[in-house]
């Protein structure tokens, strides 16, 4: 994306984040990787609903300032995602209320309750708590970034990313909408998960349509019930009745499609 267009779109996304109460005060940050590799980012200590195109910070891919504006102190989170995901060109970090409620409760958004979410987003894991603006946060995110398009950060908020700033924003919006539906469904007695054969069909559809590629298959490990493994961590994640944050680690699990369907079938049997 060219710089002029990116400035305009970052300001518009910042306004939407603020208008929808995904951020308040100076919370949150948005960035875009420009065509030439430079990073255009929201400035520190600035309300996202009141930014101007001239107020945005410009850095190189290492975070070195290239203008007189100071980027958010959480820019390292964005740079990590750009390094790990070459196809990603935009990042949105915010504190949407329902998604953040999952994060402070120690819960991932990983139950297969909505077909649209499986198609376009996949499960949203929970990264262990790390102090914002420090290596603790990026270290906790590192094992998860390659296989997911959005993350929750324990006791913090959410981040979503995409090929452009609108896809990143849309994924954040989907995360928040899903969290809200999950919370409301629990108030009504609990959600009904999609059956394994339906999940397999959705995985086939999303790969054929290009919504998500094969790298996202390991997201479905989050759909297991009490014995699921959190991607890239090698740790068992808690279910909704026993919340706990995923801990950072070097382990990784790979599943064939046949293995995935078998595990999902076992998970449904356990639940029933």
Beta strands, then each sheet from edge to edge (+ up, - down):
strand 1: 29-33
strand 2: 39-41
strand 3: 57-59
strand 4: 90-94
strand 5: 125-127
strand 6: 150-153
strand 7: 157-162
sheet 1: 3+ 2- 1+ 4- 7+ 6- 5-
end
